[in-house]
Amino acid sequence: MSRPAPPVVLVGAGPGDPDLLTLRAEAALAAAGLVVADPALVPLAAAFAPRAEIVAAGPDPDATAAALAAERDAAAVRLYRGDPWLHPRYAAEAAALAKQGVATEAVPGPPVESALAGAAGLALHHRPVAVTLTLGDLDAGGGPGRTLVGEVEDVRAAAGPLAGRRAWAAVVDGEVVRDDPPGRPGLLVVGDVAK
């Protein structure tokens, strides 16, 4: 009687900081024979899964699922930046694995936006200043009591239209910036908590 293949473990790695991996994430990586990781997480995967084959995930969810499904003798891990349920490819990859009859297990990780803001000491929720938090959608519309948070390619360009209309702060390279933001990637926080 053969043993059933282990489930593919869909792991959230937060922003990629090794100190933010959960113990379940570390255990899944340590047991893995194959890790398919977001390209930015390949070094993290190599550090925590030294015996595993490490593959950078491509844009095609079916190809990623096929690679994970092919490794059925050892544990396979799909390593996502952020939390799996918030990742843009999670639903399609999980559905593709299910279609192939492959069981999955999800391991949550910290959302990138809240982890980066928290590491920089910027609170995203503070009653009564902010009671609603929207991650990833800076166009969601603002208003009193609402905080919008999203990663942007150019902090200066994203913050420019907000000047004089909304309070904002940026996190660039782990530091909070409120004036004269650089034209580099970062996290933009919009709302009264940014004051």
JOPE-V450548 format. One record per backbone hydrogen bond with DSSP energy under -1.0 kcal/mol. NH is the residue of the N-H (numbers start at 0). CO is the residue of the C=O. Records with the same first field share a line. If there is no record, write none. Layout:
BEGIN
NH: CO ; CO
END
This chain:
BEGIN
7: 102
8: 75
9: 104
10: 77
11: 106
12: 79
13: 81
15: 12
19: 16
20: 17
25: 21
26: 22
27: 23
28: 24
29: 25
30: 26
32: 74
33: 74
34: 52
35: 76
36: 54
37: 78
40: 37
41: 38
44: 40
45: 41
46: 42
47: 43
48: 44
51: 48
52: 32
54: 34
56: 36
63: 59
64: 60
65: 61
66: 62
67: 63
68: 64
69: 65
71: 69
76: 33
77: 8
78: 35
79: 10
81: 13
85: 82
86: 83
92: 88
93: 89
94: 90
95: 91
96: 92
97: 93
98: 94
99: 95
100: 97
101: 96
104: 7
106: 9
114: 110
115: 111
116: 112
117: 113
118: 114
119: 115
120: 117
121: 116
128: 125
129: 125
130: 144
131: 144
133: 146
135: 148
139: 136
145: 142
146: 131
147: 189
148: 133
149: 187
151: 185
154: 183
155: 181
157: 153
158: 154
159: 155
161: 158
162: 159
164: 161
165: 161
168: 188
169: 176
170: 186
171: 174
174: 171
176: 169
183: 181
185: 151
186: 170
187: 149
188: 168
189: 147
190: 166
193: 190
194: 191
END
